[in-house]
Amino acid sequence: MSDLLDRELSLTASATLRDAARPVLREVVDYGLDAFKRCSATAEGHDTPLGILFPFLHVLEMLDGVEILLDAAAEVPATTTLRSAFEALLSMDWVAREDSERRGAAYVVAEMHRRLARMERYDPGTERGKQLRAVLAADEMGRTLALPETPDGAAERAEVRSLLDEPHLAGAAAEYDRVRASSLLSDPPPTAPRPVRRRATERRLTTA
């Protein structure tokens, strides 16, 4: 096993790099958190600034993870975590570059729909909940899992959906519904073969 993973050797070989990177990353994260608090407290308007603030917070969280991973000489998982921070940085750049109010609203609407999708998966009475349970029932390990259920799931989802009717989100919500209605961008069911789901993702990326 030591031929494949020698932790002590990795720590020794990367000591100089880790000693230089650790304080820099910690300073970036600490300063960024202070900036996040200030900007959150002084942001004007509705919740559309979340389109920048939430990706920024994600960047900081990932960089904090990178520091921990590098300190353990775990460079491969640190690269993956750093990629997640980079993608969040791209989201920030896209919202901030132009038309920020509209793009911030689009971010909020998409996040609400992601939240609704997660909530529906835990409700066995919804279509998403039934599909997820069908997938798990067909899997040897999946069928042993016990999914949490929310007794007031319908009421909680209705509360989230009501936020989409807010005037400042109405335009983004309508645009989201229009795009999702396209057969090209609609999601295949989770029971579809993996290559089908992958091709759907690729189409979405190339047409976005």
ROSE-4610 file (N, C-alpha, C; in Angstrom, 1 decimal, always signed):
// ROSE-4610
residu = [M/M/M/S/S/S/D/D/D/L/L/L/L/L/L/D/D/D/R/R/R/E/E/E/L/L/L/S/S/S/L/L/L/T/T/T/A/A/A/S/S/S/A/A/A/T/T/T/L/L/L/R/R/R/D/D/D/A/A/A/A/A/A/R/R/R/P/P/P/V/V/V/L/L/L/R/R/R/E/E/E/V/V/V/V/V/V/D/D/D/Y/Y/Y/G/G/G/L/L/L/D/D/D/A/A/A/F/F/F/K/K/K/R/R/R/C/C/C/S/S/S/A/A/A/T/T/T/A/A/A/E/E/E/G/G/G/H/H/H/D/D/D/T/T/T/P/P/P/L/L/L/G/G/G/I/I/I/L/L/L/F/F/F/P/P/P/F/F/F/L/L/L/H/H/H/V/V/V/L/L/L/E/E/E/M/M/M/L/L/L/D/D/D/G/G/G/V/V/V/E/E/E/I/I/I/L/L/L/L/L/L/D/D/D/A/A/A/A/A/A/A/A/A/E/E/E/V/V/V/P/P/P/A/A/A/T/T/T/T/T/T/T/T/T/L/L/L/R/R/R/S/S/S/A/A/A/F/F/F/E/E/E/A/A/A/L/L/L/L/L/L/S/S/S/M/M/M/D/D/D/W/W/W/V/V/V/A/A/A/R/R/R/E/E/E/D/D/D/S/S/S/E/E/E/R/R/R/R/R/R/G/G/G/A/A/A/A/A/A/Y/Y/Y/V/V/V/V/V/V/A/A/A/E/E/E/M/M/M/H/H/H/R/R/R/R/R/R/L/L/L/A/A/A/R/R/R/M/M/M/E/E/E/R/R/R/Y/Y/Y/D/D/D/P/P/P/G/G/G/T/T/T/E/E/E/R/R/R/G/G/G/K/K/K/Q/Q/Q/L/L/L/R/R/R/A/A/A/V/V/V/L/L/L/A/A/A/A/A/A/D/D/D/E/E/E/M/M/M/G/G/G/R/R/R/T/T/T/L/L/L/A/A/A/L/L/L/P/P/P/E/E/E/T/T/T/P/P/P/D/D/D/G/G/G/A/A/A/A/A/A/E/E/E/R/R/R/A/A/A/E/E/E/V/V/V/R/R/R/S/S/S/L/L/L/L/L/L/D/D/D/E/E/E/P/P/P/H/H/H/L/L/L/A/A/A/G/G/G/A/A/A/A/A/A/A/A/A/E/E/E/Y/Y/Y/D/D/D/R/R/R/V/V/V/R/R/R/A/A/A/S/S/S/S/S/S/L/L/L/L/L/L/S/S/S/D/D/D/P/P/P/P/P/P/P/P/P/T/T/T/A/A/A/P/P/P/R/R/R/P/P/P/V/V/V/R/R/R/R/R/R/R/R/R/A/A/A/T/T/T/E/E/E/R/R/R/R/R/R/L/L/L/T/T/T/T/T/T/A/A/A]
num = [1/1/1/2/2/2/3/3/3/4/4/4/5/5/5/6/6/6/7/7/7/8/8/8/9/9/9/10/10/10/11/11/11/12/12/12/13/13/13/14/14/14/15/15/15/16/16/16/17/17/17/18/18/18/19/19/19/20/20/20/21/21/21/22/22/22/23/23/23/24/24/24/25/25/25/26/26/26/27/27/27/28/28/28/29/29/29/30/30/30/31/31/31/32/32/32/33/33/33/34/34/34/35/35/35/36/36/36/37/37/37/38/38/38/39/39/39/40/40/40/41/41/41/42/42/42/43/43/43/44/44/44/45/45/45/46/46/46/47/47/47/48/48/48/49/49/49/50/50/50/51/51/51/52/52/52/53/53/53/54/54/54/55/55/55/56/56/56/57/57/57/58/58/58/59/59/59/60/60/60/61/61/61/62/62/62/63/63/63/64/64/64/65/65/65/66/66/66/67/67/67/68/68/68/69/69/69/70/70/70/71/71/71/72/72/72/73/73/73/74/74/74/75/75/75/76/76/76/77/77/77/78/78/78/79/79/79/80/80/80/81/81/81/82/82/82/83/83/83/84/84/84/85/85/85/86/86/86/87/87/87/88/88/88/89/89/89/90/90/90/91/91/91/92/92/92/93/93/93/94/94/94/95/95/95/96/96/96/97/97/97/98/98/98/99/99/99/100/100/100/101/101/101/102/102/102/103/103/103/104/104/104/105/105/105/106/106/106/107/107/107/108/108/108/109/109/109/110/110/110/111/111/111/112/112/112/113/113/113/114/114/114/115/115/115/116/116/116/117/117/117/118/118/118/119/119/119/120/120/120/121/121/121/122/122/122/123/123/123/124/124/124/125/125/125/126/126/126/127/127/127/128/128/128/129/129/129/130/130/130/131/131/131/132/132/132/133/133/133/134/134/134/135/135/135/136/136/136/137/137/137/138/138/138/139/139/139/140/140/140/141/141/141/142/142/142/143/143/143/144/144/144/145/145/145/146/146/146/147/147/147/148/148/148/149/149/149/150/150/150/151/151/151/152/152/152/153/153/153/154/154/154/155/155/155/156/156/156/157/157/157/158/158/158/159/159/159/160/160/160/161/161/161/162/162/162/163/163/163/164/164/164/165/165/165/166/166/166/167/167/167/168/168/168/169/169/169/170/170/170/171/171/171/172/172/172/173/173/173/174/174/174/175/175/175/176/176/176/177/177/177/178/178/178/179/179/179/180/180/180/181/181/181/182/182/182/183/183/183/184/184/184/185/185/185/186/186/186/187/187/187/188/188/188/189/189/189/190/190/190/191/191/191/192/192/192/193/193/193/194/194/194/195/195/195/196/196/196/197/197/197/198/198/198/199/199/199/200/200/200/201/201/201/202/202/202/203/203/203/204/204/204/205/205/205/206/206/206/207/207/207/208/208/208]
x = [+0.8/+0.0/+0.9/+2.0/+2.9/+3.4/+3.5/+3.9/+2.9/+1.6/+0.6/+0.3/+0.3/+0.0/+0.9/+1.9/+2.8/+2.6/+1.8/+1.4/+2.5/+3.4/+4.6/+5.5/+5.7/+6.5/+5.8/+4.5/+3.8/+3.8/+3.7/+3.8/+5.2/+6.2/+7.6/+7.9/+7.5/+7.8/+7.0/+5.9/+5.1/+5.2/+6.1/+6.1/+6.3/+7.2/+7.5/+6.3/+5.7/+4.5/+3.3/+3.2/+2.1/+2.3/+3.5/+3.9/+3.6/+3.8/+3.6/+2.1/+1.4/+0.0/-1.0/-0.7/-1.6/-2.0/-1.0/-1.4/-2.1/-1.7/-2.3/-3.8/-4.1/-5.5/-6.3/-5.7/-6.5/-6.8/-5.8/-6.0/-7.1/-7.1/-8.1/-9.5/-9.6/-10.9/-11.4/-10.5/-10.9/-11.4/-10.6/-10.9/-12.2/-12.3/-13.5/-14.8/-14.7/-15.9/-16.3/-15.3/-15.6/-16.3/-15.8/-16.4/-17.8/-18.0/-19.3/-20.3/-19.9/-20.7/-21.1/-20.1/-20.4/-21.3/-21.1/-21.9/-23.3/-23.5/-24.8/-25.6/-24.9/-25.6/-25.9/-25.2/-25.5/-26.1/-26.4/-27.0/-28.3/-28.6/-29.8/-30.7/-32.0/-32.9/-33.5/-33.9/-34.5/-33.5/-33.8/-32.8/-32.0/-32.0/-31.2/-29.7/-29.2/-27.8/-27.3/-28.2/-27.8/-27.1/-27.4/-26.8/-25.3/-24.8/-23.3/-22.9/-23.6/-23.2/-23.1/-24.1/-24.0/-22.9/-22.7/-21.5/-20.2/-20.2/-19.0/-18.7/-19.8/-19.7/-19.2/-19.7/-19.3/-17.8/-17.3/-15.9/-15.1/-15.5/-14.8/-14.8/-16.0/-16.1/-15.2/-15.1/-14.3/-12.8/-12.4/-11.0/-10.6/-11.6/-11.3/-11.1/-11.8/-11.6/-10.3/-9.9/-8.6/-7.5/-7.6/-6.5/-6.4/-7.5/-7.5/-6.9/-7.3/-6.8/-5.3/-4.8/-3.4/-2.6/-3.1/-2.4/-2.2/-3.0/-2.9/-2.2/-1.6/-1.0/-1.9/-3.2/-4.2/-4.4/-3.5/-3.5/-4.6/-4.9/-5.9/-7.3/-7.8/-9.1/-9.1/-7.9/-7.8/-8.1/-7.6/-7.8/-9.3/-10.0/-11.4/-12.2/-11.8/-12.5/-12.2/-11.0/-10.6/-11.4/-11.7/-12.5/-13.9/-14.4/-15.7/-15.7/-14.7/-14.5/-14.4/-13.7/-13.6/-14.9/-15.7/-17.0/-17.9/-17.9/-18.6/-18.2/-16.9/-16.3/-16.8/-17.0/-17.5/-19.0/-19.7/-21.1/-21.1/-20.3/-20.2/-19.9/-18.9/-18.5/-19.6/-20.4/-21.5/-22.6/-22.9/-24.0/-23.5/-22.2/-21.7/-21.4/-21.2/-20.6/-21.6/-22.9/-23.9/-25.3/-26.3/-27.7/-27.8/-27.1/-27.0/-28.3/-29.3/-30.5/-31.3/-31.3/-32.0/-31.3/-30.0/-29.2/-29.2/-29.2/-29.4/-30.7/-31.8/-33.1/-33.1/-32.4/-32.4/-31.7/-30.6/-30.0/-30.9/-31.6/-32.5/-33.6/-34.2/-35.3/-34.8/-33.6/-33.0/-32.7/-32.2/-32.0/-33.3/-34.3/-35.6/-36.1/-36.0/-36.4/-35.5/-34.2/-33.4/-33.9/-34.2/-34.7/-36.0/-36.9/-38.2/-37.9/-37.0/-36.7/-36.2/-35.3/-34.9/-36.0/-36.9/-38.0/-38.9/-39.1/-40.0/-39.5/-38.2/-37.5/-37.8/-37.9/-38.2/-39.6/-40.5/-41.9/-42.4/-42.7/-43.1/-44.4/-45.1/-46.3/-46.1/-44.9/-44.7/-44.1/-44.1/-43.5/-42.0/-41.3/-39.9/-39.6/-40.4/-40.2/-40.4/-41.4/-41.7/-40.6/-40.0/-39.0/-37.7/-37.4/-36.2/-36.3/-37.5/-37.7/-37.6/-38.1/-38.0/-36.5/-35.7/-34.3/-33.6/-33.9/-33.3/-33.7/-35.0/-35.5/-34.8/-34.4/-33.7/-32.2/-31.7/-30.3/-30.1/-29.1/-28.8/-28.5/-27.7/-27.4/-28.5/-29.0/-30.0/-31.3/-31.6/-32.9/-32.7/-31.5/-31.3/-31.4/-31.5/-31.5/-32.9/-32.9/-34.2/-34.2/-35.0/-35.1/-35.9/-35.4/-36.2/-37.5/-38.5/-39.8/-40.2/-40.8/-41.3/-42.8/-43.4/-44.9/-45.6/-45.0/-45.7/-45.0/-44.6/-43.8/-44.6/-45.9/-46.7/-46.8/-47.0/-47.1/-45.8/-44.7/-43.4/-43.1/-43.4/-43.2/-44.1/-45.3/-46.2/-45.6/-45.0/-44.4/-43.2/-42.4/-41.3/-41.8/-42.8/-43.4/-44.0/-44.5/-45.1/-44.1/-42.8/-41.8/-41.5/-41.8/-41.6/-42.6/-43.7/-44.6/-44.3/-43.2/-42.8/-42.5/-42.9/-42.8/-41.4/-40.4/-39.0/-38.5/-39.2/-38.7/-39.6/-40.7/-41.7/-41.1/-40.3/-39.7/-38.8/-37.9/-37.0/-37.8/-38.8/-39.6/-40.3/-40.8/-41.5/-40.4/-39.2/-38.2/-37.7/-37.6/-37.2/-38.3/-39.6/-40.6/-40.6/-40.3/-40.3/-39.1/-38.0/-36.8/-37.0/-37.5/-37.7/-38.8/-39.7/-40.7/-40.2/-39.0/-38.4/-38.0/-38.4/-38.1/-36.6/-35.8/-34.4/-33.7/-34.3/-33.7/-34.3/-35.4/-36.1/-35.3/-35.4/-34.6/-35.2/-34.4/-34.9/-35.2/-36.0/-36.3/-35.0/-34.9/-33.7/-33.6/-34.7/-34.6/-34.0/-33.8/-33.2/-31.8/-31.3/-29.9/-28.9/-27.8/-26.9/-26.4/-26.1/-25.7/-26.8/-28.1/-29.2/-29.1/-28.9/-28.9/-27.6/-26.5/-25.3/-25.5/-26.1/-26.4/-27.3/-28.3/-29.2/-28.4/-27.5/-26.6/-25.8/-25.2/-24.3/-25.1/-26.3/-27.2/-27.5/-27.7/-28.1/-26.8/-25.7/-24.5/-24.2/-24.4/-24.0/-25.1/-26.3/-27.3/-27.6/-26.9/-27.1/-26.6]
y = [-1.2/+0.0/+1.3/+1.2/+2.4/+2.8/+1.8/+2.1/+3.0/+2.8/+3.6/+4.9/+4.8/+6.0/+6.1/+6.9/+7.1/+8.5/+8.5/+9.8/+10.6/+9.9/+10.6/+11.2/+10.5/+11.0/+12.2/+12.1/+13.2/+14.4/+14.3/+15.4/+16.1/+15.2/+15.7/+16.4/+15.8/+16.4/+17.7/+17.9/+19.1/+20.1/+19.9/+20.8/+22.3/+22.5/+23.9/+24.6/+23.9/+24.4/+24.6/+23.7/+23.8/+24.9/+25.1/+26.2/+27.6/+27.6/+28.9/+29.1/+28.0/+28.2/+28.3/+27.7/+27.7/+29.1/+30.0/+31.3/+32.2/+32.0/+32.7/+32.4/+31.1/+30.6/+31.1/+30.9/+31.3/+32.8/+33.6/+35.1/+35.4/+34.7/+35.0/+34.6/+33.5/+33.0/+34.0/+34.3/+35.2/+36.6/+37.2/+38.5/+38.4/+37.3/+37.1/+37.0/+36.3/+36.2/+37.5/+38.3/+39.7/+40.5/+40.4/+41.1/+40.6/+39.3/+38.7/+39.3/+39.4/+39.9/+41.4/+42.2/+43.6/+43.7/+43.0/+43.1/+42.6/+41.6/+41.0/+42.0/+42.8/+43.7/+45.0/+45.3/+46.6/+46.4/+45.2/+44.9/+45.6/+46.3/+47.0/+46.2/+46.5/+45.9/+44.6/+43.7/+42.5/+41.4/+40.2/+39.1/+38.8/+39.6/+39.4/+39.4/+40.2/+40.2/+38.8/+37.9/+36.5/+35.8/+36.3/+35.8/+36.0/+36.9/+37.1/+36.6/+36.9/+36.6/+35.1/+34.3/+32.9/+32.2/+32.5/+31.9/+32.3/+33.6/+34.0/+33.2/+33.0/+32.2/+30.8/+30.2/+28.9/+28.9/+29.9/+30.0/+30.0/+30.7/+30.8/+29.4/+28.7/+27.4/+26.4/+26.5/+25.5/+25.8/+27.1/+27.4/+27.0/+27.1/+26.6/+25.1/+24.4/+23.0/+22.7/+23.5/+23.3/+23.4/+24.4/+24.6/+23.3/+22.7/+21.5/+20.4/+20.2/+19.1/+19.2/+20.5/+20.7/+20.4/+20.8/+20.6/+19.1/+18.2/+16.8/+16.2/+17.1/+16.6/+15.9/+16.2/+15.5/+16.4/+16.4/+17.3/+17.0/+15.7/+15.3/+15.8/+15.5/+16.0/+17.5/+18.1/+19.6/+20.2/+19.5/+20.0/+20.0/+18.9/+18.8/+19.9/+20.2/+21.2/+22.6/+22.8/+24.1/+24.3/+23.2/+23.4/+23.8/+23.4/+23.8/+25.3/+25.8/+27.2/+28.0/+27.5/+28.2/+28.3/+27.2/+27.3/+28.3/+28.4/+29.4/+30.8/+30.9/+32.2/+32.6/+31.7/+32.0/+32.5/+31.9/+32.3/+33.8/+34.1/+35.5/+36.4/+36.0/+36.9/+37.1/+36.1/+36.2/+37.1/+37.0/+37.9/+39.3/+39.5/+40.9/+41.6/+40.9/+41.5/+42.5/+42.2/+43.1/+42.6/+43.5/+43.1/+42.3/+42.8/+42.1/+41.8/+42.7/+42.5/+41.3/+41.3/+40.2/+38.9/+38.9/+37.7/+37.2/+38.1/+37.7/+37.1/+37.6/+37.1/+35.6/+35.5/+34.1/+33.1/+33.6/+32.7/+32.3/+33.3/+33.0/+32.0/+32.3/+31.4/+30.0/+29.8/+28.5/+27.8/+28.5/+27.9/+27.5/+28.2/+27.8/+26.6/+26.5/+25.2/+24.0/+24.3/+23.2/+22.7/+23.7/+23.4/+22.6/+23.0/+22.3/+20.9/+20.7/+19.4/+18.5/+19.0/+18.2/+17.8/+18.8/+18.5/+17.5/+17.5/+16.6/+15.2/+15.0/+13.7/+13.0/+13.7/+13.1/+12.8/+13.2/+13.0/+11.9/+10.7/+9.6/+9.8/+10.8/+11.1/+11.9/+12.5/+13.2/+12.4/+12.9/+12.1/+11.9/+12.9/+12.8/+11.8/+11.8/+10.9/+9.5/+9.2/+7.9/+7.4/+8.3/+7.9/+7.6/+8.4/+8.1/+6.8/+6.5/+5.2/+4.0/+4.2/+3.2/+2.9/+3.9/+3.8/+3.0/+3.4/+2.8/+1.4/+1.1/-0.3/-1.2/-0.7/-1.5/-1.7/-1.0/-1.1/-1.9/-2.8/-3.7/-2.9/-1.9/-1.1/+0.0/+0.5/+1.6/+1.1/-0.1/-0.6/-0.7/-0.6/-0.7/+0.7/+1.7/+3.1/+3.5/+4.2/+4.7/+6.2/+6.7/+8.1/+8.9/+10.0/+10.9/+11.4/+11.6/+12.1/+13.3/+14.2/+15.5/+15.4/+15.4/+15.2/+16.4/+17.6/+18.8/+19.3/+18.3/+18.6/+19.5/+19.2/+19.9/+21.4/+21.6/+23.0/+23.7/+23.1/+23.7/+24.0/+23.1/+23.4/+24.6/+24.6/+25.7/+27.1/+27.1/+28.3/+28.8/+27.8/+28.1/+28.6/+27.9/+28.3/+29.7/+30.1/+31.4/+32.5/+32.2/+33.2/+33.5/+32.5/+32.7/+33.7/+34.0/+35.0/+36.5/+36.6/+38.0/+38.8/+40.1/+40.9/+40.9/+41.0/+41.2/+39.9/+38.7/+37.5/+37.0/+37.7/+37.2/+37.0/+37.9/+37.8/+36.6/+36.4/+35.3/+34.0/+34.0/+32.7/+32.3/+33.3/+33.0/+32.5/+33.1/+32.7/+31.3/+31.0/+29.6/+28.6/+28.9/+28.0/+27.8/+28.9/+28.8/+27.9/+28.1/+27.3/+25.8/+25.6/+24.2/+23.5/+24.2/+23.6/+23.1/+23.5/+23.0/+21.6/+20.8/+19.3/+19.1/+20.1/+19.9/+20.0/+20.8/+21.1/+20.3/+19.6/+19.0/+17.8/+17.5/+16.4/+15.1/+14.1/+12.7/+12.2/+11.2/+10.7/+10.0/+9.9/+9.3/+7.9/+7.2/+5.8/+5.6/+6.7/+6.6/+6.1/+5.4/+5.0/+6.1/+5.9/+7.0/+7.7/+7.0/+7.8/+8.8/+8.4/+9.4/+10.6/+10.4/+11.6/+12.4/+11.8/+12.5/+13.3/+12.8/+13.5/+14.7/+14.5/+15.6/+16.8/+16.4/+17.4/+18.1/+17.4/+18.0/+18.9/+18.5/+19.4/+20.7/+20.6/+21.8/+22.7/+22.2/+23.0/+23.7/+23.0/+23.6/+24.5/+24.5/+25.4/+26.5/+26.5/+27.6/+28.9]
z = [+0.0/+0.0/+0.0/+0.7/+0.7/-0.6/-1.6/-2.9/-3.7/-3.3/-3.9/-3.2/-1.9/-1.1/+0.1/+0.0/+1.1/+1.7/+2.8/+3.4/+3.9/+4.6/+5.2/+4.1/+3.0/+2.0/+1.3/+1.1/+0.5/+1.3/+2.7/+3.6/+3.5/+3.5/+3.5/+2.2/+1.0/-0.3/-0.5/+0.1/-0.2/+0.9/+1.9/+3.1/+2.7/+1.8/+1.4/+0.8/-0.1/-0.8/+0.2/+1.1/+2.0/+3.0/+3.4/+4.4/+3.7/+2.4/+1.7/+1.4/+1.1/+0.6/+1.8/+2.9/+4.0/+4.5/+4.8/+5.3/+4.2/+3.0/+1.9/+1.8/+1.7/+1.6/+2.8/+4.0/+5.2/+5.2/+4.7/+4.7/+3.7/+2.5/+1.5/+2.0/+2.7/+3.2/+4.3/+5.2/+6.3/+5.8/+4.9/+4.3/+3.5/+2.7/+1.9/+2.8/+3.9/+4.8/+5.4/+5.7/+6.2/+5.1/+3.9/+2.7/+2.5/+2.6/+2.4/+3.5/+4.7/+5.8/+5.5/+5.1/+4.8/+3.6/+2.6/+1.4/+1.7/+2.4/+2.8/+3.6/+4.5/+5.3/+4.6/+3.5/+2.9/+1.5/+1.1/-0.3/-0.4/-1.5/-1.7/-2.7/-2.7/-3.6/-2.9/-3.8/-3.4/-3.1/-3.4/-3.1/-4.4/-5.4/-6.6/-6.4/-5.3/-5.1/-4.7/-4.3/-4.0/-5.2/-6.4/-7.6/-7.6/-6.8/-6.6/-5.3/-4.3/-2.9/-2.6/-3.1/-2.8/-3.5/-4.8/-5.5/-4.8/-4.3/-3.6/-2.4/-1.6/-0.4/-0.7/-1.8/-2.2/-2.6/-3.2/-3.5/-2.2/-1.2/+0.1/+0.8/+0.7/+1.4/+0.7/-0.6/-1.3/-1.1/-1.0/-0.7/+0.7/+1.6/+3.0/+2.9/+2.1/+2.0/+1.3/+0.3/-0.3/+0.7/+1.6/+2.6/+3.4/+3.9/+4.7/+3.9/+2.6/+1.8/+1.6/+1.2/+1.0/+2.2/+3.4/+4.6/+4.9/+4.3/+4.4/+3.2/+2.3/+1.1/+0.2/+0.2/-0.7/-1.9/-2.8/-3.9/-4.9/-5.1/-6.2/-5.7/-4.5/-4.1/-4.0/-3.7/-3.6/-5.0/-6.0/-7.4/-7.8/-7.4/-7.6/-6.9/-5.6/-4.8/-5.4/-5.9/-6.5/-7.8/-8.5/-9.7/-9.4/-8.3/-7.9/-7.5/-6.9/-6.6/-7.9/-8.9/-10.2/-10.9/-10.8/-11.5/-10.8/-9.5/-8.8/-9.1/-9.3/-9.7/-11.1/-12.0/-13.3/-13.2/-12.3/-12.1/-11.6/-10.6/-10.2/-11.3/-12.1/-13.2/-14.2/-14.5/-15.4/-14.9/-13.6/-13.1/-13.0/-12.6/-12.4/-13.6/-14.7/-15.9/-16.5/-16.6/-17.2/-16.8/-16.9/-16.7/-15.3/-14.3/-13.1/-12.4/-12.4/-11.8/-12.4/-13.7/-14.4/-14.2/-14.3/-14.1/-12.6/-11.7/-10.3/-10.0/-10.7/-10.5/-11.1/-12.2/-12.9/-11.9/-11.3/-10.3/-9.2/-8.6/-7.5/-7.9/-9.1/-9.6/-9.8/-10.4/-10.7/-9.3/-8.4/-7.0/-6.4/-6.5/-5.9/-6.6/-7.9/-8.6/-8.2/-7.9/-7.5/-6.1/-5.3/-3.9/-4.0/-4.8/-5.0/-5.5/-6.4/-6.9/-5.8/-4.9/-3.8/-2.9/-2.6/-1.7/-2.3/-3.6/-4.2/-4.2/-4.3/-4.3/-2.9/-1.9/-0.6/-0.3/-1.2/-1.0/-1.9/-1.4/-2.2/-3.0/-2.7/-3.4/-4.7/-4.9/-6.1/-7.2/-8.4/-9.5/-9.4/-8.9/-8.7/-7.6/-6.5/-5.4/-5.9/-6.7/-7.2/-8.1/-8.9/-9.8/-9.0/-8.0/-7.2/-6.5/-6.0/-5.3/-6.2/-7.5/-8.5/-8.8/-8.9/-9.2/-8.1/-6.8/-5.7/-5.5/-5.8/-5.6/-6.6/-7.8/-8.8/-8.5/-7.5/-7.2/-5.9/-6.0/-4.9/-3.6/-3.7/-2.5/-2.2/-3.3/-3.1/-2.4/-2.5/-1.9/-0.4/+0.1/+1.6/+2.2/+1.4/+2.0/+2.5/+3.5/+4.1/+3.8/+3.0/+2.6/+3.7/+4.0/+5.0/+4.3/+5.0/+4.5/+5.3/+4.6/+5.2/+5.3/+6.5/+6.6/+6.0/+6.1/+5.6/+4.3/+3.5/+2.2/+1.3/+1.1/+0.1/+0.6/+1.8/+2.3/+2.2/+2.5/+2.4/+0.9/+0.0/-1.4/-1.9/-1.4/-1.8/-1.3/-0.2/+0.3/-0.5/-1.0/-1.8/-3.2/-3.7/-5.0/-5.0/-3.9/-3.8/-3.9/-3.6/-3.8/-5.2/-6.1/-7.5/-8.1/-7.4/-7.9/-7.5/-6.8/-6.4/-7.7/-7.7/-8.9/-9.5/-8.6/-9.1/-9.7/-9.5/-10.0/-11.1/-11.4/-12.4/-13.7/-14.2/-15.5/-15.6/-14.6/-14.7/-14.5/-13.7/-13.6/-14.9/-15.6/-16.9/-17.9/-17.9/-18.8/-18.5/-17.2/-16.8/-17.3/-17.1/-17.5/-19.0/-19.8/-21.2/-21.7/-21.1/-21.5/-21.1/-19.9/-19.4/-20.3/-20.8/-21.7/-23.0/-23.3/-24.6/-24.4/-25.4/-25.3/-25.3/-25.9/-26.0/-24.7/-23.8/-22.5/-21.3/-21.6/-20.5/-20.0/-18.8/-18.2/-18.5/-18.9/-18.9/-17.5/-17.4/-16.0/-15.5/-14.1/-13.6/-13.9/-14.3/-14.7/-16.1/-16.8/-18.2/-18.1/-19.1/-19.1/-18.9/-18.3/-18.0/-19.2/-20.4/-21.6/-22.0/-21.9/-22.2/-21.4/-20.1/-19.2/-19.5/-19.8/-20.1/-21.4/-22.4/-23.7/-23.4/-22.6/-22.3/-21.6/-20.7/-20.1/-21.1/-22.0/-23.0/-23.9/-24.3/-25.1/-24.4/-23.1/-22.3/-22.3/-22.1/-22.1/-23.4/-24.5/-25.8/-26.3/-25.7/-26.2/-25.2/-24.0/-23.0/-23.5]
